[in-house]
Amino acid sequence: MTTVDLKGKNVLITGPTSGIGRGTALALANAGAKLVLVARNPDKCEQVAREIVDAGGETPISIIADLSLLSKVERAADEFLATGLPLHILMNNAGLINQRRTITSEGLEQTMAVNHFAPFALTLRLLPSLKRAPSARILNITSNSYAIARLNLDDLTFKRFYWPMGPYSASKLSNIYFTRELARRLEGSDITVNAVHPGLIFTNLGIGNNPGLAQKVLGSIWSKFSLHESEGHRSPFYAATAPELEGVTGKYIADCQLAELKPIALRETPARRLWEVSETTTGVRFPT
Ligand SMILES: NC(=O)c1ccc[n+]([C@@H]2O[C@H](COP(=O)([O-])OP(=O)(O)OC[C@H]3O[C@@H](n4cnc5c(N)ncnc54)[C@H](OP(=O)(O)O)[C@@H]3O)[C@@H](O)[C@H]2O)c1
């Protein structure tokens, strides 16, 4: 039984059709929020929307978009902006790990496209809606794997060397750099932005889109060392709703509390350079 009341609040969440996003969407809807589901698969999206309504939640708005393509990110943002709704909570959750290096039709490495460039472009495009909601919160779902990242800004398509955790951990470090740099740029506004590590949760991540024996074996090992999917919403839900986080921005949240970042995530020069590269790559700029 939740004590959080989100009635009258609009929440846009990406990747609500599986794992952590699905659990978080259900929890937020259960607390009274109006959900905007941004998903690539219409059938899975409809299924989650139905689950929300069956559990007594408000009928969600569904926006269908493959977030690996910036053109679709732009369309998704436009679709939300056209509703005219203020946006109280933006949860950038969609993510993937790819066993093989995949380049999108727009020339981006797919993991970086979905996990970093999409949230970057979506967030900046949705700023007008976030500004219209009092004390809006942006949450970027990152991972503690940021700590092993090597982010080479001169090779963001991982042409030189590819292993699945390469772009994944780099994208998750990028989520934190983006969070910290955006918080700096939003200083003086009442919008906050924080990065959230949801914990090690057994979901479809790295399995759903990577069929094969190796992945199955890895999946069965992973299942033994991770928490059940039903635990995955806890930290994102906490970050989105905890009253004590009012005004807290540019921080890292793990295990339902503020957590320390390793020095690699506190570096300002790569964060600023990544911002410039991201503006150039996405064609979306922070309003001056
Ligand atoms: N699981 C963990 O232990 C863990 C740990 C740290 C951080 N995280 C982070 O948590 C977030 C959610 O991951 P999860 O574990 O819940 O994985 P998941 O079960 O695989 O869910 C990923 C979600 O992202 C969506 N998605 C993937 N590619 C997309 C695309 N091109 N366009 C639109 N949506 C796309 C998926 O849609 P489909 O349903 O259509 O595939 C799904 O809804 C990710 O950002 C991940 O990095 C997870």
The ligand as an SDF file (V2000), in Angstrom:
LIG
                    3D

 48 52  0  0  0  0  0  0  0  0999 V2000
   18.6620   -5.0040  -14.9630 N   0  0  0  0  0  0  0  0  0  0  0  0
   19.6960   -4.5020  -14.2920 C   0  0  0  0  0  0  0  0  0  0  0  0
   20.3440   -5.1970  -13.4870 O   0  0  0  0  0  0  0  0  0  0  0  0
   20.0950   -3.0820  -14.5010 C   0  0  0  0  0  0  0  0  0  0  0  0
   21.1670   -2.5940  -13.7190 C   0  0  0  0  0  0  0  0  0  0  0  0
   21.5420   -1.2520  -13.8760 C   0  0  0  0  0  0  0  0  0  0  0  0
   20.8560   -0.4510  -14.7760 C   0  0  0  0  0  0  0  0  0  0  0  0
   19.8340   -0.9530  -15.5280 N   0  0  0  0  0  0  0  0  0  0  0  0
   19.1550   -0.0490  -16.4710 C   0  0  0  0  0  0  0  0  0  0  0  0
   17.7510   -0.1540  -16.3170 O   0  0  0  0  0  0  0  0  0  0  0  0
   17.1170    0.2370  -17.5410 C   0  0  0  0  0  0  0  0  0  0  0  0
   16.0320   -0.7670  -17.8860 C   0  0  0  0  0  0  0  0  0  0  0  0
   16.6350   -2.0170  -18.1470 O   0  0  0  0  0  0  0  0  0  0  0  0
   15.9610   -3.4190  -17.7680 P   0  0  0  0  0  0  0  0  0  0  0  0
   16.9520   -4.1470  -16.9440 O   0  0  0  0  0  0  0  0  0  0  0  0
   14.6130   -3.2300  -17.2800 O   0  0  0  0  0  0  0  0  0  0  0  0
   15.9910   -4.1360  -19.2190 O   0  0  0  0  0  0  0  0  0  0  0  0
   14.8330   -4.7150  -20.1350 P   0  0  0  0  0  0  0  0  0  0  0  0
   13.9680   -5.6300  -19.3470 O   0  0  0  0  0  0  0  0  0  0  0  0
   15.5280   -5.2610  -21.3290 O   0  0  0  0  0  0  0  0  0  0  0  0
   13.9770   -3.4160  -20.5370 O   0  0  0  0  0  0  0  0  0  0  0  0
   14.5180   -2.4670  -21.4270 C   0  0  0  0  0  0  0  0  0  0  0  0
   13.4020   -1.5820  -21.9480 C   0  0  0  0  0  0  0  0  0  0  0  0
   13.9700   -0.6830  -22.9260 O   0  0  0  0  0  0  0  0  0  0  0  0
   13.2410   -0.8020  -24.1400 C   0  0  0  0  0  0  0  0  0  0  0  0
   14.0510   -0.5390  -25.3220 N   0  0  0  0  0  0  0  0  0  0  0  0
   15.1890   -1.1480  -25.7140 C   0  0  0  0  0  0  0  0  0  0  0  0
   15.5840   -0.6790  -26.9110 N   0  0  0  0  0  0  0  0  0  0  0  0
   14.6790    0.2490  -27.2940 C   0  0  0  0  0  0  0  0  0  0  0  0
   14.5260    1.0570  -28.4290 C   0  0  0  0  0  0  0  0  0  0  0  0
   15.3600    0.9960  -29.4770 N   0  0  0  0  0  0  0  0  0  0  0  0
   13.4690    1.9090  -28.4900 N   0  0  0  0  0  0  0  0  0  0  0  0
   12.5680    1.9680  -27.4750 C   0  0  0  0  0  0  0  0  0  0  0  0
   12.6590    1.2090  -26.3690 N   0  0  0  0  0  0  0  0  0  0  0  0
   13.6970    0.3500  -26.2770 C   0  0  0  0  0  0  0  0  0  0  0  0
   12.7370   -2.2360  -24.1290 C   0  0  0  0  0  0  0  0  0  0  0  0
   11.6740   -2.4120  -25.0610 O   0  0  0  0  0  0  0  0  0  0  0  0
   11.2110   -3.8890  -25.5230 P   0  0  0  0  0  0  0  0  0  0  0  0
   10.3230   -4.4200  -24.4270 O   0  0  0  0  0  0  0  0  0  0  0  0
   10.4650   -3.6300  -26.7920 O   0  0  0  0  0  0  0  0  0  0  0  0
   12.4390   -4.7200  -25.7030 O   0  0  0  0  0  0  0  0  0  0  0  0
   12.3090   -2.3710  -22.6800 C   0  0  0  0  0  0  0  0  0  0  0  0
   11.0570   -1.7660  -22.4520 O   0  0  0  0  0  0  0  0  0  0  0  0
   18.2280    0.3450  -18.5900 C   0  0  0  0  0  0  0  0  0  0  0  0
   18.5500    1.6980  -18.7930 O   0  0  0  0  0  0  0  0  0  0  0  0
   19.4010   -0.3800  -17.9410 C   0  0  0  0  0  0  0  0  0  0  0  0
   20.6390    0.1140  -18.3740 O   0  0  0  0  0  0  0  0  0  0  0  0
   19.4480   -2.2590  -15.4170 C   0  0  0  0  0  0  0  0  0  0  0  0
  1  2  1  0
  2  3  2  0
  2  4  1  0
  4  5  1  0
  4 48  2  0
  5  6  2  0
  6  7  1  0
  7  8  2  0
  8  9  1  0
  8 48  1  0
  9 10  1  0
  9 46  1  0
 10 11  1  0
 11 12  1  0
 11 44  1  0
 12 13  1  0
 13 14  1  0
 14 15  2  0
 14 16  1  0
 14 17  1  0
 17 18  1  0
 18 19  2  0
 18 20  1  0
 18 21  1  0
 21 22  1  0
 22 23  1  0
 23 24  1  0
 23 42  1  0
 24 25  1  0
 25 26  1  0
 25 36  1  0
 26 27  1  0
 26 35  1  0
 27 28  2  0
 28 29  1  0
 29 30  1  0
 29 35  2  0
 30 31  1  0
 30 32  2  0
 32 33  1  0
 33 34  2  0
 34 35  1  0
 36 37  1  0
 36 42  1  0
 37 38  1  0
 38 39  2  0
 38 40  1  0
 38 41  1  0
 42 43  1  0
 44 45  1  0
 44 46  1  0
 46 47  1  0
M  CHG  2   8   1  16  -1
M  END
$$$$
